[in-house]
Amino acid sequence: MAAAAFLRLPSASLSLPLQSSRPISPRVSKSLIFKVKASTSVDYSSPSKQPISTTNSGSWNWKYGGNSVNIHFERLENGGAGLDQPRKDILLVPTISDVSTVDEWRGVAEEIVGRDGGGINWSATIVDWPGLGYSDRPKLDYNADVMERFLVDFVTAPDSPFLYTDNDYVVFGGGHAATVAVKATRKGSLKPKAIAAVAPTWAGPLPIVFGKDSSMETRYGLLRGTLRAPALGWMMYNVLVSNEKSITSQYKSHVYADPENVTPDIIDSRYALTKRKGARYVPAAFLTGMLDPVGSREEFVRLFAGLEGNVPVLVVSATDAPKRSKAEMEALRGAKGVSKFVEVPGALLPQEEYPKVVAEELYRFLLENFESKA
């Protein structure tokens, strides 16, 4: 009965992270707050064609729980005039969702790596999560700790393809990925020189709408188990997630701000991701809240506060994010630990929909924190 009840609510089930609409307490802070508007006379929808000397994609073998998981990554480098300048590395981590992919960050990475680095030779690595994108999708018991463990391993493993020296790297994360990175940094497991959180979220779709009491947790467990089942799981997954109509509806309603930016190529590529072997295992966990890095807005804000005075943090909010998601982003406006807060056009994937304007804000943040130290 619980599974049937969820099936009557496909729109809620298909939503990306939605958050509580509780009122936001005002805060006073020395943090910098800006609002960026996309000009109607400038095309922000696609990156400029800056020369990138090297773009490599590959696979890294992640060992976890007796499993060997092939992890997809892409690396972008500029081998032009900046080769004799100090190099710094950026790790870009996609949002966690049923259609998560390195594709969402590629335009931003090309924009930044292809620029004059202000005395720094920037390189970028984009990585897919285990169970998502172009990475392997084994039937693991995915939860927030597993995802955090993966991120830490990818950065710190001796054989990692993410190349940096002396912890001289920066992390850009979208959605849940931003919060996972902040949490790992607060623990000391990651030691980046700066973090940018783009449209940060912390709660999965169903728990934030229907709550997390014991009754609902039981239902989430039943749904999660059903989605992971061999036959019925695929049937339910195809109804809730893996169909072009549902993906198009998601993108046009709350993933992108402008429905006109949702092209057939985007839908085709995302639909193909949902048909990969093992595609339903991470969405089953994400949908039911198992990948939530924190349990409340208060914990979310405290997480960022824990980096105060230690790591510069940029929060990039999106003007047209869904109401509940927007409320959580706004909770970080002026919050302790947030060095700078900006707002850009977009919804839940501004880095993919408006890569130029997001890259401009991220690049400015980099120059503000590193140019004088180059």
N, C-alpha and C positions, 0 to 999 in steps of 0.2 A: 504493500500500500504506500509505503514511503516513496518508493521509486516512481510509482504512478503519479503521486502528488507532485513530484518534481517535474515530470514530463508535461504536466499541465502548465508549467511555468517556463517555457523555453526562453522567453526574452530575458528573464532574470538569470537563468542559467548561462546564457551566452554573454552576459555583460562582462566586461573587463573590470578590474578592481573598483568596487564602489565603497564609499566610506560613510561614516556617520555624519549626520547633518547637525550635530550639536553645536551650540554657539561657540565662537572662538573668543577666548579671553584676550583682551588687549595686552600687548607687551611693549615695553620700552627697551630699545637696544641701540647700540652704535652700529648695527649692521647696515650695509648699504642696500637700498631698495630702489629698483628701477622698473619701469614699464616700457616694453618695446613694442611698437606697432609696425606691422608690415605695410609698407606703402603700396598703394594700388598701382603705382607706376613702375614698380620693380618686381621682377619675377623671382620669388623666393622658393618656388616649387621644385627646382632642380639645381644641383650644384654647378658652379662654373667649371669649365674645362681647364683646370690647372694641371701642368705636367707632373705626373708621378713617375719617378724613374723605375720603381719596383713595386709590383703588387703580387704577392705570393699567397696561395692558399695551400693548406695542408691538413694533416691529421696528427693529433697527439694522443698517445695512449694513456688513459687515466685508469689507474688501478684502484678499485674500491670494492671492499667486501667480497673479495674473491672473484670479482668481475674485471674484465679488461674492456674498457669503453673507448671507442675511437671518437675523439673530440675534434670537431671542425673549427678551424681558425683561418683568418686572413691577416696578412701583414702588409702594410703600406709604408714605403720609405721614399724619401726624396734624395736622390743622389746628385743633385745639382750643385749650385754655388755654396750650399751650406755644409758640405762635407767636412770642412775644416773647423766647423763650429761645434761647441759642446752638444752632445746628443741627449735628448730626454724622450722618454717613452710614455705613450698613452695607452691604457687598456680600456677598450669600449665594450660594455656588457649590455646585451639586449634586455628588454623587458621580459618578464616571465608571463607567457600566455600560450594559448593553444597554437598560435601562428608565429611564435617568436623566431627570429632569424637575424643573422649578421647583416642582412640586407638593410635593416632599418638604420644602421649606423654608417654605411659605406659612404654616402654622400657627405656627411659631416667629416669623416676621416679624410676624404680626398680634399676637401676644402682646407683643412688645417695643415695637413702634410704638404700640400702644394704651395703654401704661402712662404713669404720671407718670415722666418721664425723669430725676428727680433733678437738676433744673435744666438739663436738656438736652432739646432737641426732636429725637428720633431719627427718621430716615427709613431705609427699606430698599429695596434693589434686588436682585432675584433674576434671574439670567441663565442661560439654557440654553447648553450647549456647542455649538459647530458640530458637525453630524452627529448630534446627540442631542436629546431632548425635542421641542420645537415649533420648533426652528431648522431651517434648510435642511440637507440632507444630501448635499452634492456628493461626487463620487468623488475626494477628495483622498488623498494619501499620508499618512495620519494617523500621527503619532508624538508622543512626549512634548514635543518642541520646538515642534511646531505648536500643541499645546494651551497651552503656556506663552506662546507668542507671542500667541495669541488673548486670554488673560487680561490680559496687559500692555496690548495694544491697546485692549481694552474699557475699562480704567481710564484710560489716558493719552491716547487719541485726542481731538482738539479737539471732535469732534462726538459724543462718547460721551454716552449718556443717563444715565450714572452721574454724578450731580451732587455735587460736593464742592469745597471751597476749601482751598488751602494743605496738600494731602495730609492733610486732617483726616478720615480715614475708617478703618473697621475691616473686616477680612475674616473671614467665617465660611465654612469649607469642610468638606465631608464626604468621607471616603474619600481617593481619589487627589487630589481637588481641594485638600484641605488641604496635601498635600505639594507639589503644584505651586505653590501660593501661597507656602509657606515658601521654596521654592527660588528663586522670582522675587524675593522680598524679600531673601534673602541676597545675591543678585547686585546688588541696588540697583535693579532694574527696577521693582519696586513699593515704595512707601514708606508702608505703613499705620501707624497709631498703635498697633494691636494686632491679633493673630491668634487665632482660636479654631479648633482642629483637632478636629472631631467624628468619632470612630471612624476615625482616620487610617490609611491603607493606602499601600502603595507597589508591590506586585507583582501582576501579572496572574494569572489562574487557572491556566493550564497551566504556565508556566515554574516557578512556585513549587512545583508538585506534581512535575513531571517533570524539572526542572533546565534549565540553559541551556548544555549542552555543544554542540559543533559539530554532532553528529548530531541532537540535538533542535532546534537552531535551523533546520536544514534542513527538518525536518518541520513546524515552525511556519510556515516560509515557504510550504511547499506548501499547508498548511491555509488560511493567510491568502489566498493566491492563488486557491484554490478558492472560498472564501467571497465573494470579490470578482467572480468570474466571472458572466456574464450569466444563464445558465440553471442550471447545476449549483450555483452559489453560492446562489441562492434556495432550491433544494431542500434543501441542507445546512443553511442558516440556519433554515428552517422546522422541521427535525428538532431542531436543537440549541437554538434560542432562541425562535423565533416560533410558539409554540403555548401555549394556555392551561394545559394540564396541566403543562408544564415551568415556566412562570412561577409557577403556584400552588405547585409543589413547592419552588422556590427561596425564595419568600416564607415559606412555613411552616417550612422547615428551617433557614434561616440568615439571611434578610434581616430578618424580624421575630422577636422573642423569644417572643411569644404567638401561636400559630396562630389563636386566636379573633379576633385583631385584623385578620386578612387577610379583607377583605370582597369580595364579587363585584364591587363597583364599582371597587375597587383593581385587581383582576385585569383587568377589562374595559378600564380606561383604559391600563394598561401594555401589554396585548396590542395595543391600537390603535396605540401608539407603535411597536411592532415591525413594523407593516404600512405605515408611511410610506415614501414613495419614497426610496431610498438608505439605508434603515435598517440594512443589514448592514455598511456600511463601517467605522464606528467600532468596533462589537463585534468585527469581524475583527481589528482592531489591538489592542484591549484584551485579548481572549482569549489572544492569542499574545505578550503582553508588550511590544508596541511603545509603549504609553502609560505604561510604568513610568518615573516621574521619577528614580528611583535604582536601583542594581543590587544592593544588599545591605542587611542590617539595620545594619551598621556605618556605611554611607553615610547611611542614614536618620537615625540618631541624630546623626551629625556635622552634618547639615543643620540640625537644630534647635539644636544647640550654637552654630552660627554666628550665632545671633540673641541670644546671651547679652548682657545689658546694653544692648541696642539697642531691642528690641521686646518688650513683654509677650506671652507666649504661654500660652494655656490649652489643655490637652489633655483632651478628654472621651472617656473609655473607656466601653465598654458591657459590662455584667455577663455577658450571654449571647452575646457575639460568638463566632464559630467559633474553635476552639482555636488554629489557626495565626495567624489575624488578631488574636486576643486577645494572643498572645505578642508581636506587634510593637507593639501599643498599650502593653503592660506594659513594653516596653523603654524607653519614654519616661517611666516613673514615676521621679521623682527625677533625671531626666537634665538635664545642663547645657542651658540655654536654655529650659527649660520652667518658666515662672513658677508655674504652678498645674496640678495634676492632679486631676481628679474622675472619679468613676465613676457612671454613671446606668443605669437599666434599659434594656434593648434589645439588639439584635444588631448588624447592619450599617447599619441606618437608624434609630437612636434618635430623630433629629430629626423623622422622619415618624410613627413609632409612638407616641412619648411627647413630643409637642411642648411640653406645659406644663412638664414637669420639665426638659427641655433648655433651654427658654427661661429658666427660673428661674436655672439655672447661668450661662447666657450673660449675662443681665441683671445678675446679681451681679458678674460679671467686669467688665462695663462700668462699673458704679458704683464698684467698687474702683479703677479706673484713671482715671476721668474725672470723677466727681462733684465732687471737691474742686477740679478745674481748670476747672469750668464758669464 
